[in-house]
Amino acid sequence: MEKKKTISQRTKIPKEKLEKVAQIVKAMQESRTILVASTKKLPSSQFHQIKKNLRGKANICVAKKSLILRAIDETKNPSLQGLKEDIKADVALFFSEIDPFDLAAMLADNQSPVKAKAGDIALEDITIEPGPTDLLPGPAISELSGVGLKVAVEGGKLTIKQGATVAKAGEPIKENVASVLGKLNISPLKVGFEPLAVYDGNEKKIYKNIKIDKKGTLAALKESISKALGFAVNIKYVTKETLSYFLAKASAEEKVIEALVNKQASSNENNDKNGKEEK
């Protein structure tokens, strides 16, 4: 009988774990923003540097999956249940009063470029542009050619005459491609906290697949603006931006009409003169 343990003894949770759960519950209940981020492949040095950079803006919590899931249940907040799907083995929680997307943007800003390894997944198309390199002629010629690059020897070193897309977004990077990227000192990947999901306490909503790409967003915005301007001009919609175009077009058309009128007047005058001479 002494060897048998009761159910309560077998399931008893250590005090320090209960305290950790209580801390997470308190942070979840008091924070506007709860962000779940992946820490996979994140070096310890960068982890602490980002934590330092976000001091005063967000608190970072790392705990076991079981403790985080238990904490979500103990908040008694049904709006938080959707976060459970993104609680994996390698995650960290961010608690903050900052807008969820602003916090995600801060994490994006704190990501660092790293070199690619064979098997890594390309986050976007990886393209090697034409230009000079520091590589000497030799085996490097066949290596660069092997990934679709056209090279030539200029000044004793290799120059890429025609670039190529060596990896497609979402596909694993091949070993020969990773080798070439490394020799060209190209770091196409980024390492840092990768946002998985975020809870906005003000809206009582969970947002997922948060990808903050400022450079790409700016480029898309510029393209949209250029298309919008052309569309407004085509439908003759007058705004501050299109008014200068319409005025310039009107001025050009005025000159054309004036030239035609002058030409016609001159022609009429010549006809009158010829008629008088015939008479």
C-alpha positions as a Markdown table, in Angstrom:
| # | Residue | x | y | z |
|---|---|---|---|---|
| 1 | Met | 0.0 | 0.0 | 0.0 |
| 2 | Glu | 2.9 | 2.4 | 0.8 |
| 3 | Lys | 4.2 | 2.0 | -2.8 |
| 4 | Lys | 1.0 | 3.2 | -4.3 |
| 5 | Lys | 0.6 | 6.8 | -5.1 |
| 6 | Thr | -2.7 | 8.6 | -5.2 |
| 7 | Ile | -3.8 | 10.5 | -8.3 |
| 8 | Ser | -3.3 | 13.9 | -6.6 |
| 9 | Gln | 0.3 | 12.9 | -5.8 |
| 10 | Arg | 1.0 | 11.8 | -9.4 |
| 11 | Thr | -0.4 | 15.0 | -10.9 |
| 12 | Lys | 1.0 | 17.4 | -8.3 |
| 13 | Ile | 2.7 | 20.4 | -10.1 |
| 14 | Pro | 5.8 | 21.9 | -8.6 |
| 15 | Lys | 5.4 | 25.2 | -6.9 |
| 16 | Glu | 7.8 | 27.1 | -9.3 |
| 17 | Lys | 5.7 | 25.9 | -12.3 |
| 18 | Leu | 2.5 | 27.1 | -10.7 |
| 19 | Glu | 4.2 | 30.5 | -10.0 |
| 20 | Lys | 5.3 | 30.7 | -13.6 |
| 21 | Val | 1.7 | 30.0 | -14.8 |
| 22 | Ala | 0.4 | 32.6 | -12.5 |
| 23 | Gln | 2.9 | 35.2 | -13.9 |
| 24 | Ile | 1.8 | 34.4 | -17.5 |
| 25 | Val | -1.9 | 34.6 | -16.6 |
| 26 | Lys | -1.3 | 38.0 | -14.9 |
| 27 | Ala | 0.6 | 39.3 | -18.0 |
| 28 | Met | -2.1 | 38.0 | -20.3 |
| 29 | Gln | -4.9 | 39.7 | -18.4 |
| 30 | Glu | -3.1 | 43.1 | -18.0 |
| 31 | Ser | -1.5 | 43.5 | -21.5 |
| 32 | Arg | -3.2 | 44.9 | -24.6 |
| 33 | Thr | -1.0 | 42.9 | -27.0 |
| 34 | Ile | 0.0 | 39.3 | -26.7 |
| 35 | Leu | 2.3 | 38.2 | -29.5 |
| 36 | Val | 3.5 | 34.6 | -30.1 |
| 37 | Ala | 6.8 | 34.4 | -31.9 |
| 38 | Ser | 9.0 | 31.5 | -33.0 |
| 39 | Thr | 12.5 | 31.3 | -31.6 |
| 40 | Lys | 13.6 | 28.6 | -34.0 |
| 41 | Lys | 17.3 | 29.0 | -35.1 |
| 42 | Leu | 17.5 | 32.2 | -33.1 |
| 43 | Pro | 21.0 | 32.6 | -31.6 |
| 44 | Ser | 21.2 | 33.3 | -27.9 |
| 45 | Ser | 23.2 | 36.4 | -28.4 |
| 46 | Gln | 20.6 | 37.9 | -30.7 |
| 47 | Phe | 17.8 | 36.9 | -28.4 |
| 48 | His | 19.3 | 39.0 | -25.6 |
| 49 | Gln | 20.1 | 41.9 | -27.9 |
| 50 | Ile | 16.5 | 42.1 | -29.1 |
| 51 | Lys | 15.3 | 41.8 | -25.6 |
| 52 | Lys | 17.5 | 44.7 | -24.7 |
| 53 | Asn | 16.3 | 46.7 | -27.7 |
| 54 | Leu | 12.7 | 46.2 | -26.7 |
| 55 | Arg | 13.2 | 47.1 | -23.0 |
| 56 | Gly | 10.4 | 49.4 | -21.9 |
| 57 | Lys | 8.3 | 48.5 | -24.9 |
| 58 | Ala | 7.6 | 44.8 | -24.5 |
| 59 | Asn | 8.3 | 42.0 | -22.0 |
| 60 | Ile | 9.5 | 38.7 | -23.3 |
| 61 | Cys | 8.5 | 35.4 | -21.7 |
| 62 | Val | 9.8 | 31.9 | -22.5 |
| 63 | Ala | 8.1 | 28.9 | -21.0 |
| 64 | Lys | 7.2 | 25.3 | -21.8 |
| 65 | Lys | 4.3 | 24.7 | -24.1 |
| 66 | Ser | 2.3 | 23.0 | -21.3 |
| 67 | Leu | 2.6 | 25.9 | -19.0 |
| 68 | Ile | 1.5 | 28.5 | -21.6 |
| 69 | Leu | -1.5 | 26.3 | -22.6 |
| 70 | Arg | -2.5 | 26.0 | -18.9 |
| 71 | Ala | -2.1 | 29.8 | -18.5 |
| 72 | Ile | -4.4 | 30.4 | -21.5 |
| 73 | Asp | -7.1 | 28.2 | -19.9 |
| 74 | Glu | -6.7 | 29.9 | -16.5 |
| 75 | Thr | -7.3 | 33.4 | -18.0 |
| 76 | Lys | -11.0 | 32.3 | -18.6 |
| 77 | Asn | -10.8 | 34.4 | -21.7 |
| 78 | Pro | -12.4 | 32.6 | -24.7 |
| 79 | Ser | -10.9 | 35.1 | -27.1 |
| 80 | Leu | -7.4 | 33.8 | -26.3 |
| 81 | Gln | -8.2 | 30.1 | -27.2 |
| 82 | Gly | -7.2 | 30.7 | -30.8 |
| 83 | Leu | -3.6 | 31.2 | -29.7 |
| 84 | Lys | -3.3 | 27.6 | -28.7 |
| 85 | Glu | -2.8 | 26.5 | -32.3 |
| 86 | Asp | 0.5 | 28.5 | -32.5 |
| 87 | Ile | 2.0 | 27.5 | -29.2 |
| 88 | Lys | 4.8 | 25.2 | -30.3 |
| 89 | Ala | 8.0 | 23.9 | -28.6 |
| 90 | Asp | 10.2 | 26.9 | -29.6 |
| 91 | Val | 8.1 | 30.0 | -29.0 |
| 92 | Ala | 8.3 | 33.2 | -26.9 |
| 93 | Leu | 5.5 | 35.4 | -25.7 |
| 94 | Phe | 5.6 | 39.2 | -26.0 |
| 95 | Phe | 3.5 | 41.3 | -23.7 |
| 96 | Ser | 3.0 | 45.0 | -24.5 |
| 97 | Glu | 0.7 | 48.0 | -24.7 |
| 98 | Ile | 2.0 | 48.8 | -28.2 |
| 99 | Asp | -0.3 | 48.2 | -31.2 |
| 100 | Pro | 0.0 | 44.6 | -32.3 |
| 101 | Phe | 1.2 | 45.4 | -35.8 |
| 102 | Asp | 3.7 | 48.1 | -34.6 |
| 103 | Leu | 5.2 | 45.4 | -32.3 |
| 104 | Ala | 5.4 | 42.9 | -35.2 |
| 105 | Ala | 7.2 | 45.7 | -37.2 |
| 106 | Met | 9.7 | 46.2 | -34.4 |
| 107 | Leu | 10.5 | 42.5 | -34.5 |
| 108 | Ala | 10.9 | 42.7 | -38.3 |
| 109 | Asp | 13.3 | 45.6 | -37.8 |
| 110 | Asn | 15.4 | 43.6 | -35.4 |
| 111 | Gln | 16.0 | 40.7 | -37.8 |
| 112 | Ser | 19.5 | 40.2 | -39.1 |
| 113 | Pro | 20.6 | 38.9 | -42.5 |
| 114 | Val | 22.3 | 35.5 | -42.4 |
| 115 | Lys | 23.9 | 33.2 | -45.1 |
| 116 | Ala | 21.8 | 30.4 | -46.5 |
| 117 | Lys | 22.5 | 26.7 | -45.8 |
| 118 | Ala | 21.4 | 23.8 | -48.0 |
| 119 | Gly | 17.8 | 22.9 | -47.2 |
| 120 | Asp | 16.8 | 26.3 | -45.9 |
| 121 | Ile | 13.5 | 27.6 | -47.3 |
| 122 | Ala | 13.8 | 30.7 | -49.4 |
| 123 | Leu | 11.4 | 33.4 | -48.1 |
| 124 | Glu | 11.3 | 35.1 | -51.5 |
| 125 | Asp | 12.9 | 34.7 | -54.9 |
| 126 | Ile | 16.7 | 34.9 | -54.6 |
| 127 | Thr | 18.2 | 36.6 | -57.6 |
| 128 | Ile | 21.9 | 37.2 | -58.2 |
| 129 | Glu | 22.4 | 40.4 | -60.1 |
| 130 | Pro | 25.2 | 41.1 | -62.7 |
| 131 | Gly | 28.3 | 42.7 | -61.5 |
| 132 | Pro | 32.0 | 42.3 | -60.5 |
| 133 | Thr | 33.1 | 39.7 | -57.9 |
| 134 | Asp | 36.2 | 39.1 | -55.8 |
| 135 | Leu | 36.4 | 35.5 | -57.1 |
| 136 | Leu | 39.5 | 34.3 | -59.0 |
| 137 | Pro | 39.1 | 32.2 | -62.2 |
| 138 | Gly | 39.2 | 28.5 | -61.7 |
| 139 | Pro | 36.7 | 26.1 | -60.1 |
| 140 | Ala | 34.5 | 29.1 | -59.3 |
| 141 | Ile | 33.7 | 29.5 | -63.1 |
| 142 | Ser | 31.9 | 26.1 | -63.2 |
| 143 | Glu | 30.3 | 26.6 | -59.8 |
| 144 | Leu | 28.7 | 29.9 | -60.9 |
| 145 | Ser | 27.8 | 28.6 | -64.3 |
| 146 | Gly | 26.2 | 25.6 | -62.5 |
| 147 | Val | 23.5 | 27.8 | -61.0 |
| 148 | Gly | 22.7 | 29.6 | -64.2 |
| 149 | Leu | 25.1 | 32.5 | -64.1 |
| 150 | Lys | 27.0 | 33.7 | -67.1 |
| 151 | Val | 30.5 | 34.9 | -66.2 |
| 152 | Ala | 33.6 | 36.3 | -67.8 |
| 153 | Val | 37.1 | 37.1 | -66.6 |
| 154 | Glu | 37.8 | 40.9 | -66.3 |
| 155 | Gly | 40.8 | 42.3 | -64.6 |
| 156 | Gly | 41.9 | 38.9 | -63.3 |
| 157 | Lys | 38.6 | 38.3 | -61.5 |
| 158 | Leu | 35.2 | 36.9 | -62.4 |
| 159 | Thr | 32.4 | 39.2 | -63.4 |
| 160 | Ile | 28.8 | 38.1 | -63.6 |
| 161 | Lys | 27.6 | 39.2 | -67.0 |
| 162 | Gln | 24.1 | 37.8 | -66.7 |
| 163 | Gly | 22.4 | 37.2 | -63.5 |
| 164 | Ala | 19.7 | 34.6 | -62.6 |
| 165 | Thr | 17.1 | 33.6 | -60.1 |
| 166 | Val | 18.8 | 30.8 | -58.2 |
| 167 | Ala | 16.0 | 29.9 | -55.7 |
| 168 | Lys | 12.2 | 30.4 | -55.8 |
| 169 | Ala | 10.2 | 31.5 | -52.8 |
| 170 | Gly | 9.0 | 28.7 | -50.6 |
| 171 | Glu | 11.4 | 26.2 | -52.1 |
| 172 | Pro | 14.5 | 24.6 | -50.3 |
| 173 | Ile | 17.8 | 26.1 | -51.3 |
| 174 | Lys | 20.1 | 23.6 | -53.0 |
| 175 | Glu | 23.5 | 22.8 | -51.8 |
| 176 | Asn | 25.3 | 24.3 | -54.9 |
| 177 | Val | 23.2 | 27.4 | -54.7 |
| 178 | Ala | 24.0 | 27.9 | -50.9 |
| 179 | Ser | 27.7 | 27.4 | -51.8 |
| 180 | Val | 27.6 | 30.1 | -54.5 |
| 181 | Leu | 25.7 | 32.5 | -52.3 |
| 182 | Gly | 28.3 | 32.1 | -49.6 |
| 183 | Lys | 31.2 | 32.7 | -51.9 |
| 184 | Leu | 29.5 | 35.9 | -53.2 |
| 185 | Asn | 28.9 | 37.0 | -49.6 |
| 186 | Ile | 25.2 | 37.2 | -50.2 |
| 187 | Ser | 23.0 | 36.7 | -47.1 |
| 188 | Pro | 19.5 | 36.2 | -48.4 |
| 189 | Leu | 17.8 | 35.0 | -45.2 |
| 190 | Lys | 17.0 | 36.7 | -41.9 |
| 191 | Val | 17.1 | 35.5 | -38.4 |
| 192 | Gly | 15.1 | 36.9 | -35.5 |
| 193 | Phe | 11.8 | 36.4 | -33.8 |
| 194 | Glu | 9.2 | 35.3 | -36.4 |
| 195 | Pro | 5.7 | 36.4 | -35.4 |
| 196 | Leu | 3.2 | 33.6 | -35.6 |
| 197 | Ala | 0.0 | 35.2 | -34.1 |
| 198 | Val | -0.9 | 38.2 | -32.1 |
| 199 | Tyr | -3.9 | 39.0 | -29.8 |
| 200 | Asp | -5.3 | 42.5 | -29.7 |
| 201 | Gly | -6.9 | 43.1 | -26.3 |
| 202 | Asn | -8.7 | 46.2 | -27.5 |
| 203 | Glu | -10.4 | 44.5 | -30.4 |
| 204 | Lys | -10.6 | 41.0 | -28.8 |
| 205 | Lys | -9.2 | 39.6 | -32.0 |
| 206 | Ile | -6.4 | 37.3 | -33.0 |
| 207 | Tyr | -4.4 | 38.0 | -36.1 |
| 208 | Lys | -2.2 | 35.4 | -37.8 |
| 209 | Asn | 0.4 | 35.1 | -40.6 |
| 210 | Ile | 1.7 | 38.6 | -39.8 |
| 211 | Lys | 4.4 | 39.4 | -42.3 |
| 212 | Ile | 5.7 | 43.0 | -42.0 |
| 213 | Asp | 7.7 | 43.8 | -45.1 |
| 214 | Lys | 8.2 | 47.5 | -45.2 |
| 215 | Lys | 10.3 | 47.5 | -48.3 |
| 216 | Gly | 7.9 | 45.4 | -50.3 |
| 217 | Thr | 4.9 | 47.3 | -49.0 |
| 218 | Leu | 6.4 | 50.6 | -50.0 |
| 219 | Ala | 7.1 | 49.3 | -53.5 |
| 220 | Ala | 3.6 | 48.0 | -53.8 |
| 221 | Leu | 2.2 | 51.3 | -52.6 |
| 222 | Lys | 4.2 | 53.3 | -55.1 |
| 223 | Glu | 3.0 | 51.0 | -57.9 |
| 224 | Ser | -0.6 | 51.4 | -56.8 |
| 225 | Ile | -0.2 | 55.2 | -56.7 |
| 226 | Ser | 1.1 | 55.2 | -60.2 |
| 227 | Lys | -1.7 | 53.1 | -61.4 |
| 228 | Ala | -4.3 | 55.2 | -59.6 |
| 229 | Leu | -3.0 | 58.4 | -61.2 |
| 230 | Gly | -3.2 | 56.9 | -64.7 |
| 231 | Phe | -6.7 | 55.6 | -64.0 |
| 232 | Ala | -7.8 | 59.1 | -62.7 |
| 233 | Val | -6.4 | 60.7 | -65.8 |
| 234 | Asn | -8.2 | 58.2 | -68.1 |
| 235 | Ile | -11.6 | 58.9 | -66.5 |
| 236 | Lys | -10.8 | 62.6 | -66.4 |
| 237 | Tyr | -11.2 | 62.8 | -62.7 |
| 238 | Val | -10.0 | 66.2 | -61.4 |
| 239 | Thr | -7.8 | 66.2 | -58.3 |
| 240 | Lys | -4.8 | 68.2 | -57.1 |
| 241 | Glu | -2.5 | 65.5 | -58.5 |
| 242 | Thr | -4.2 | 65.3 | -61.9 |
| 243 | Leu | -5.0 | 69.0 | -62.4 |
| 244 | Ser | -1.4 | 69.8 | -63.6 |
| 245 | Tyr | -1.7 | 67.1 | -66.2 |
| 246 | Phe | -5.0 | 68.4 | -67.5 |
| 247 | Leu | -3.7 | 72.0 | -67.6 |
| 248 | Ala | -0.6 | 70.9 | -69.5 |
| 249 | Lys | -2.7 | 68.9 | -71.9 |
| 250 | Ala | -5.0 | 71.8 | -72.5 |
| 251 | Ser | -2.1 | 74.1 | -73.1 |
| 252 | Ala | -0.7 | 71.7 | -75.7 |
| 253 | Glu | -4.0 | 71.4 | -77.4 |
| 254 | Glu | -4.5 | 75.2 | -77.4 |
| 255 | Lys | -1.2 | 75.5 | -79.3 |
| 256 | Val | -2.2 | 72.9 | -81.8 |
| 257 | Ile | -5.6 | 74.6 | -82.4 |
| 258 | Glu | -4.0 | 78.0 | -82.7 |
| 259 | Ala | -1.6 | 76.6 | -85.3 |
| 260 | Leu | -4.4 | 75.1 | -87.3 |
| 261 | Val | -6.4 | 78.3 | -87.1 |
| 262 | Asn | -3.5 | 80.4 | -88.3 |
| 263 | Lys | -2.8 | 77.9 | -91.1 |
| 264 | Gln | -6.4 | 78.1 | -92.2 |
| 265 | Ala | -6.5 | 81.9 | -92.0 |
| 266 | Ser | -3.3 | 82.0 | -94.0 |
| 267 | Ser | -4.8 | 79.6 | -96.6 |
| 268 | Asn | -8.0 | 81.7 | -96.8 |
| 269 | Glu | -5.9 | 84.9 | -97.3 |
| 270 | Asn | -3.9 | 83.3 | -100.1 |
| 271 | Asn | -7.1 | 82.1 | -101.8 |
| 272 | Asp | -8.6 | 85.6 | -101.6 |
| 273 | Lys | -5.4 | 87.1 | -103.0 |
| 274 | Asn | -5.4 | 84.6 | -105.9 |
| 275 | Gly | -9.0 | 85.2 | -106.7 |
| 276 | Lys | -8.5 | 89.0 | -107.0 |
| 277 | Glu | -5.5 | 88.4 | -109.3 |
| 278 | Glu | -7.6 | 86.2 | -111.5 |
| 279 | Lys | -10.4 | 88.8 | -111.7 |
